[in-house]
Amino acid sequence: MIHQYIERRSGRVCNENLVADQYVQWLYGSARERAPVLFKALTSARATEWLSFLNYDLPLYRRPAWIRKLVRDLAINLEECVAPLNELNSGRKLFERRIKYWQYRPMPADPGKIVAPADAKALVGSLEVIQPLFIKEKFFCLNDLLGNRRKHWPQVFRYGDFAVFRLTPDKYHYNHLPVSGRVVDFYSIEGDFHSCNPSAVVAEVTPFSKNRRVVTVIDTDITHGTQVGLVAMVEIVALMIGDIVQCYSPHRYDAPQTIWPGIFVVKGQPKSLFRPGSSVDVLLFQKGRMEFDADLLVNNRRTEVQSRFTQGFQRPLVETDVQVRSSIGRAKGAGQCSVFSLQGHSAKLQDGKV
């Protein structure tokens, strides 16, 4: 069963070489159905740490010949990397590589543009009813995704739009800010470590709501903000991702710092690093505040592309391979549905506290 996606720059339909695909299909097929205890153990933090060590930290994976082979297999462009190859001398260092994004990942100058948070395969859609099914109730349950401790955020985003960005092991794994604005909430939610392989997503209902994740809510309706209302950025771990390191840098990768309520963050700048493996970013937008780029919407519905999501959801649902800091949409209007109009939360949010 192949899985295809669309390369945005060329429009080509490409076959994806899914890493450990047979293992994932076994785990979310036979093991999940016949050995639930084993399945739970293999999607735990301990299993993820062990698999991460085996795949990225063994002495075998420090040999120059193996590093060069990995670079070829993953089609890594070494010219993009900040560090030379002799310094990327382990699987982990290669995975956590920094790139010259200011040179190789240009960002549109339009201040109203929303940009991709990662080099990833993207799906976009609405949180309203999408016939013949609720897409959101397969990828995630909004209440669970945002956590029980923050009951007002599902209300804010309930009828808005969403974008899912699936990072694979070959990708650059820094996350960048999709918008500019002030952080009004920031928190972590504990959970499991499910795979983001398309077969796993289809088999395990609402997997992104079950995984360990970090939620950042940004108010963009301020001076120098993107003017697209509230935006939630949810960074989600997956199989072999053991950590999300917050390392916001206002300039390149200099002086990294953590995120906290009240900090102003700049669109396109590095925010965090996944360690290591495959992982997912989810963006949530308020209703009526943004519109996605037309090509992403058209690609979603292409019927000639063989996507496992299409097979699992019984409707065209096709990913587009996007680059970090590239446009995914733009602000539709400012001030239409401000966070500060939420009764009972205005004063807390204005203070940067929730």
C-alpha positions in Angstrom: 0.0 0.0 0.0 1.8 3.1 -1.2 1.4 6.7 0.2 1.8 9.6 -2.1 2.0 13.4 -1.6 2.4 16.5 -3.8 5.7 18.3 -4.0 4.6 22.0 -3.8 7.4 23.6 -5.8 7.1 21.3 -8.8 3.5 20.0 -8.5 4.8 16.4 -8.9 3.1 13.5 -7.3 5.7 11.6 -5.2 5.8 8.2 -3.5 6.8 8.5 0.2 9.3 6.0 1.6 7.8 5.5 5.0 10.4 4.7 7.6 9.8 1.4 9.5 6.5 1.0 7.6 6.1 -2.7 8.1 6.8 -2.4 11.9 4.3 0.5 12.2 1.6 -1.5 10.3 2.2 -4.5 12.6 2.1 -2.3 15.7 -1.2 -0.6 14.8 -2.7 -3.8 13.4 -1.9 -7.1 15.0 -0.3 -5.8 18.2 -2.9 -3.2 18.8 -5.8 -5.6 18.4 -4.3 -8.8 19.9 -1.8 -7.6 22.5 -3.0 -4.3 23.9 -0.6 -4.4 26.8 2.4 -4.8 24.4 1.0 -2.0 22.3 0.8 0.3 25.3 4.3 -0.6 26.2 5.7 0.1 22.7 4.1 3.6 22.6 5.4 4.6 26.0 8.1 7.1 26.9 10.5 4.3 27.8 10.1 2.6 24.5 10.6 5.8 22.6 13.8 6.6 24.5 15.1 3.1 23.7 14.2 3.2 20.1 15.7 6.7 19.8 19.0 5.4 21.3 19.1 2.5 19.0 18.5 4.6 15.9 20.6 7.7 16.6 23.1 7.1 19.4 24.9 3.8 19.0 28.7 4.0 18.3 28.1 2.4 14.9 26.2 5.6 13.9 29.3 7.7 14.5 31.4 6.2 11.7 32.0 8.6 8.8 31.0 6.1 6.2 27.6 5.6 7.9 27.1 9.3 8.2 27.8 9.8 4.5 25.3 7.0 3.7 22.6 8.5 5.9 23.1 11.9 4.2 22.6 10.3 0.8 19.6 8.1 1.9 17.8 11.1 3.4 18.8 13.4 0.6 20.1 16.1 3.0 21.5 19.2 1.3 24.7 19.8 3.2 25.0 23.3 1.6 22.0 24.3 3.7 23.6 23.2 7.0 25.2 25.7 9.4 27.8 23.2 10.6 30.1 21.3 8.2 29.7 17.5 7.8 32.7 16.7 10.0 30.8 18.3 12.9 27.6 16.4 12.2 29.3 13.2 13.3 26.4 11.2 14.8 22.9 10.3 13.8 21.5 12.6 16.5 23.6 15.6 15.4 22.6 15.1 11.8 19.0 14.9 12.8 19.2 18.1 15.0 21.1 20.0 12.3 20.6 23.8 11.9 20.2 25.2 8.5 20.8 28.7 7.0 17.0 29.3 6.8 17.6 33.0 6.2 19.2 32.0 2.9 17.5 28.7 1.9 14.0 29.2 3.4 12.9 32.7 2.2 9.8 34.2 3.8 7.1 36.3 2.1 7.4 40.0 2.9 3.6 40.5 3.3 3.0 41.0 7.0 -0.4 39.4 6.7 1.0 36.1 5.5 0.9 33.0 7.7 3.9 30.7 7.2 4.6 27.0 7.6 6.1 26.1 11.0 8.3 23.3 9.6 9.6 21.4 6.6 6.7 19.0 6.5 3.8 17.4 4.7 0.8 19.5 5.3 -3.0 19.0 5.4 -5.4 22.0 5.9 -9.1 22.2 6.6 -12.0 23.5 8.6 -13.1 22.5 12.1 -16.7 22.9 11.0 -18.6 19.9 9.5 -16.9 18.5 6.4 -19.2 16.1 4.7 -19.3 13.2 4.7 -17.4 13.1 8.1 -15.8 15.2 10.8 -12.1 15.2 9.8 -11.2 16.7 13.1 -12.7 13.7 15.0 -10.1 11.4 13.4 -7.0 13.5 13.6 -7.8 15.0 17.0 -10.5 15.8 19.5 -10.3 19.5 20.0 -11.1 19.4 23.7 -8.6 16.7 24.4 -5.9 18.2 22.1 -5.9 21.5 24.0 -6.3 19.9 27.4 -8.8 19.8 30.2 -7.1 22.5 32.2 -7.8 25.1 29.6 -11.5 24.8 28.9 -11.9 28.1 27.2 -9.5 27.5 24.3 -11.7 24.8 22.6 -14.5 27.5 22.6 -12.2 30.0 20.9 -11.1 27.6 18.1 -14.2 25.4 17.8 -15.4 26.5 14.4 -12.2 27.8 13.0 -9.5 26.3 10.7 -6.7 23.9 11.2 -3.4 22.8 9.5 -1.5 19.6 10.3 2.2 19.4 9.5 3.7 15.9 9.6 7.5 15.9 10.0 9.4 12.8 8.8 12.9 11.6 10.0 14.6 13.1 6.9 13.3 16.6 7.6 14.9 19.6 9.3 13.4 19.4 12.8 13.4 22.9 14.2 9.9 24.5 14.5 9.5 28.1 13.5 6.8 30.7 14.4 3.9 30.8 11.9 2.8 34.3 13.0 4.0 37.3 15.0 2.3 38.3 18.2 2.3 38.0 22.0 2.1 34.6 23.8 -0.9 34.6 26.0 -0.7 30.9 27.1 1.9 28.2 27.1 1.7 24.7 28.7 2.6 21.1 28.3 0.3 18.0 28.3 1.6 14.6 29.1 0.7 11.6 26.9 1.8 8.7 24.8 4.2 8.5 21.8 2.1 7.3 18.9 3.6 7.1 15.4 2.6 9.8 12.8 2.8 7.3 10.0 -0.5 7.7 8.0 -1.5 4.1 8.7 -1.1 4.7 12.4 -3.1 7.9 12.2 -6.0 6.2 10.4 -6.0 3.2 12.8 -5.7 5.0 16.1 -8.6 7.4 16.4 -7.6 10.9 17.4 -3.9 10.0 18.0 -2.7 13.6 18.2 -4.9 14.2 21.2 -3.3 11.3 23.0 0.4 12.1 22.5 2.6 14.3 24.7 2.4 17.9 23.4 3.1 21.5 24.0 0.5 24.2 23.4 1.3 27.8 22.7 -1.5 30.4 22.1 -0.5 33.6 20.4 -2.5 36.8 20.2 -1.7 38.5 16.8 -4.1 41.4 17.0 -1.5 43.7 18.5 1.0 46.2 17.1 3.4 44.4 14.8 1.3 41.3 15.0 0.0 39.3 12.0 -3.6 40.5 12.6 -5.1 37.0 12.3 -6.7 36.7 15.7 -5.6 34.0 18.2 -3.5 31.2 16.9 -2.7 28.0 18.7 0.5 26.1 17.9 0.5 22.5 19.2 3.8 20.7 19.0 3.2 16.9 19.3 5.8 14.2 20.0 5.6 10.9 18.2 7.4 7.5 18.1 11.2 8.1 18.8 10.6 11.8 19.7 11.6 12.1 23.3 11.6 15.8 23.9 10.5 19.2 22.6 13.2 21.8 23.4 11.9 25.4 23.5 14.6 27.6 22.1 13.1 30.8 20.6 15.7 32.9 18.9 14.9 36.5 17.7 17.9 36.4 15.4 19.0 33.2 13.6 19.8 30.7 16.4 21.4 33.2 18.7 20.6 33.5 22.4 17.9 30.8 22.5 15.3 31.3 25.2 12.2 29.5 26.5 8.7 30.7 25.8 6.5 32.3 28.5 3.2 34.2 28.6 3.8 37.8 27.7 6.8 37.4 25.3 6.5 38.9 21.8 7.5 36.3 19.2 8.4 37.1 15.6 7.1 35.2 12.6 9.6 32.9 10.9 12.0 32.7 13.8 13.0 29.3 15.4 10.8 28.4 18.3 11.7 24.8 19.3 13.5 21.6 18.4 12.1 18.0 18.2 14.5 15.3 19.5 14.5 13.1 17.3 12.4 10.9 14.9 9.1 11.9 13.4 6.6 14.4 14.8 3.6 16.7 14.2 2.7 20.4 14.4 -1.0 21.4 14.5 -2.1 25.0 14.0 -5.5 26.2 15.0 -7.1 29.5 13.8 -10.3 31.3 14.8 -13.3 31.2 12.5 -13.2 33.8 9.7 -9.8 35.2 10.5 -7.7 33.5 7.8 -7.8 31.9 4.4 -5.5 29.1 3.2 -3.5 29.4 0.0 -5.5 28.0 -3.0 -3.0 25.4 -4.0 -3.1 23.7 -0.6 -6.9 23.5 -0.8 -6.8 22.2 -4.4 -4.2 19.6 -3.5 -6.2 18.3 -0.6 -9.0 17.2 -3.0 -7.0 15.6 -5.8 -8.5 12.3 -6.6 -5.7 10.7 -8.7 -3.2 10.7 -5.8 -3.0 7.5 -3.7 -3.0 8.7 -0.1 -3.5 6.4 2.9 -5.5 9.2 4.4 -7.9 9.1 1.5 -8.2 5.3 1.9 -8.8 5.7 5.7 -11.2 8.7 5.6 -13.1 7.6 2.4 -12.6 11.0 0.8 -9.8 12.8 -1.0 -7.3 14.0 1.6 -3.8 14.6 0.1 -0.7 16.1 1.7 1.4 18.8 0.2 5.2 18.9 0.9 5.9 22.5 2.2 9.0 24.3 3.3 9.3 26.1 6.6 8.6 29.8 6.4 6.7 29.4 3.1 3.2 30.9 2.8 0.3 28.7 3.8 -2.4 31.5 4.0 -3.1 35.0 5.0 -5.1 37.2 7.4 -8.7 37.7 6.3 -9.4 40.6 8.6 -8.4 42.1 11.9 -10.4 42.6 15.0 -13.3 40.5 14.0 -13.1 38.0 16.9 -10.7 39.1 19.5 -9.6 37.0 22.4 -10.4 39.9 24.7 -14.1 39.6 23.9 -14.3 36.3 25.7 -16.3 37.0 28.8 -14.6 36.0 32.0 -11.1 35.7 30.6 -10.3 39.2 29.4 -8.4 40.5 32.4 -6.4 37.3 32.9 -5.4 37.2 29.2 -4.4 40.8 29.2 -2.0 40.1 32.0 -0.6 37.2 30.1 -1.9 34.8 32.8 -4.4 31.9 32.4 
